[in-house]
Amino acid sequence: MFEGIEFLNKEFFWLLLALPLAVLWYVIKNKKQTAELKISSLKGFKITNSWLPKLRPVLFVLRLVALALLITALARPQSVDVSTKTKTTRGIDIVMAIDVSASMLAKDLSPNRLEALKEVASDFIKGRPNDRIGLVEYAGESYTKTPITSDKAIVLRSLKSIRYNTVIEGGTAIGMGLATSVNRLKDSKAKSKIIILLTDGVNNSGFIDPKIASELAVEYGIKVYTIGLGTNGMALSPIRVLPNGDFQYGRIQVEIDETLLKEIADVTGGKYFRATNNKKLEEIYSEINKLEKTEIEEFKFYNYEEKYRSLVLLASLLLLIELLLRYTVFRSFV
């Protein structure tokens, strides 16, 4: 009955405690409200069974209900219609630079580094509904997989399709991957621009020095978060391609140029992370998600509609009925 209703003056409900007292008073005084006549015999009187005396308590019930309605009306019931409007006041443009070299097929993360990254990155993208995101792939060279866009469905499809291939030149060109990412963001009008650069190796290819790419990022006000992906020690990694096209795996030492990645992050105002397993990778993306928050301004509009009038009218109607019955039908009994 009162779903969606709020009461402005709830303290008036304390008056409802008077109703049980009124009922008690009525029960105690009920017998004294009708005159009594004691006679020795009813012989000579015509006896009729009337239902009116039995219905007399209806008058009290009507008054009691009317009083309860008036108390509820005093509590000021209101229906509240809330409409919300949100406004994004600070958008973020993000480019995720992903290493797709053969070493990303290493199985120190489950099922391998690349697939583990795609799963975590997918959740990260879904959690950024108000930002624009782009994808860059790099190995020995780099290219834009998806320009920055607010269409998350396109980004997620592109991310899902990323896999190791022999089209891109082999190697790990960190400087090339970073420079391509900077190129995607340099003309962005967003108030915050970031690159999440992930690699599992050392810079051993490409014609752009990572330090020069870092300086470009600084010039365009781009912050770079770097992630070194791979366990400490040995990892089961591809060592050669078999005649049937499959990889032969062997245990090799994990090499990540952490010094370079830390330097890139420090120079651009970002942060370096090391992901040695699936859980750590999830925690890293979760931390970046917290560090780079989009500011959203929310406006709420409240429309109040008073509901006490109908209660007062109903209480008045019940009191009117009670008075009419008292001085007409029940006139001989009250």
C-alpha positions, -999 to +999 in steps of 0.1 A: +000+000+000+028+024+009+053+012-017+073+041-030+059+064-002+081+084+022+068+100+054+082+135+062+070+137+098+074+101+111+072+113+148+034+116+145+032+078+143+037+078+181+001+090+184-010+055+171-001+043+206-033+061+218-055+038+197-051+007+219-058+028+249-090+040+232-100+004+226-094-005+262-115+025+274-143+015+251-144-020+264-145-008+300-171+018+295-192-001+269-217-015+295-224+020+310-233+035+276-267+019+276-293+025+302-304-006+322-338-014+336-342-042+361-377-059+363-388-091+379-405-105+349-408-100+311-443-113+310-466-089+292-437-075+271-434-082+234-398-095+228-382-087+194-347-096+183-330-065+168-296-066+151-290-029+156-276-031+192-251-057+180-238-033+153-234-004+176-195-010+179-193-001+142-196+036+152-165+032+174-146+014+147-154+041+121-141+068+145-110+047+153-102+042+116-107+079+109-084+088+137-057+064+124-060+080+089-057+115+103-025+105+123-011+090+091-020+122+072-001+142+099+030+121+091+030+137+056+031+108+032+048+116-001+056+098-033+091+105-046+100+103-082+138+104-087+153+110-121+191+108-125+213+125-151+250+117-153+277+138-170+312+127-177+334+156-167+368+140-173+373+114-201+403+092-204+418+080-237+437+047-233+459+027-257+469-008-247+502-018-264+504-056-265+535-077-272+526-105-296+560-120-301+564-158-299+576-157-263+540-146-254+530-182-259+551-193-229+530-214-204+542-199-171+507-182-171+476-203-178+470-213-206+497-190-219+508-154-214+489-140-244+456-157-236+459-148-199+465-111-209+435-111-232+412-124-205+423-098-179+424-069-205+388-078-216+375-073-180+395-040-178+379-027-210+344-037-198+350-018-166+357+015-185+323+024-201+330+061-202+365+060-218+379+056-253+403+027-258+426+016-287+448-014-293+484-016-306+502-048-315+539-051-316+567-076-320+596-068-342+575-040-356+542-024-346+508-014-360+475-001-348+450-029-343+421-006-333+422+032-332+409+048-299+371+044-299+342+045-274+327+014-291+337-013-266+322-040-287+347-033-315+376-031-291+367-064-274+363-082-308+397-069-319+413-080-286+398-115-290+413-118-324+448-110-313+471-140-317+507-148-325+513-148-363+542-147-387+530-116-405+547-093-381+585-094-380+599-113-351+615-098-321+605-073-294+604-036-305+593-019-273+603+015-288+581+009-319+551-002-298+554+028-276+559+052-305+528+039-323+507+042-292+519+078-287+510+085-323+474+073-317+471+096-287+490+128-296+460+145-312+436+134-285+416+162-268+410+141-236+421+156-203+439+124-195+459+101-219+475+069-209+493+039-224+494+005-209+525-011-224+530-048-218+560-070-227+577-102-217+611-095-231+638-070-239+640-044-266+659-062-294+643-049-326+629-018-343+644+015-354+630+037-326+648+039-293+624+034-263+639+064-246+630+087-276+595+072-276+593+080-239+603+116-245+575+119-272+550+106-246+561+133-222+559+160-248+522+151-255+513+147-219+509+109-220+514+088-190+527+052-195+521+022-173+545-006-180+539-043-172+566-069-173+549-103-179+566-136-169+575-156-140+608-154-122+634-180-133+627-206-160+595-208-182+582-233-207+585-213-239+586-220-277+622-228-288+616-238-325+589-245-351+584-281-360+579-292-397+541-294-391+540-258-380+536-265-343+560-251-316+584-272-297+586-261-261+615-260-238+624-244-205+643-211-210+654-183-187+628-154-185+644-121-196+626-088-190+643-055-192+628-042-160+653-013-158+640+001-191+603-005-182+608+013-149+626+042-166+597+046-192+571+046-164+591+071-142+598+096-170+562+097-181+547+098-146+533+063-148+542+031-128+559-002-135+544-035-125+556-071-127+531-099-133+545-133-125+512-152-126+475-148-136+464-135-102+491-109-101+482-098-136+445-093-125+457-073-095+478-050-117+450-041-141+427-036-111+452-012-096+456+007-129+418+009-130+417+025-096+446+049-104+429+062-135+394+071-126+369+089-149+352+117-130+314+114-134+290+141-122+256+129-112+225+151-110+194+139-092+160+155-096+133+148-070+096+153-077+074+151-045+037+144-046+017+149-014-005+120-005-021+132+028-051+149+011-068+116+002-063+103+037-079+135+052-109+132+028-114+095+036-112+102+074-137+131+070-160+108+051-158+081+078-165+106+105-195+120+085-209+084+081-204+078+119-223+110+127-251+102+104-255+067+117-253+079+153-281+104+149-303+083+126-301+045+127-285+042+161-302+072+177-322+050+201-291+032+213-266+060+219 
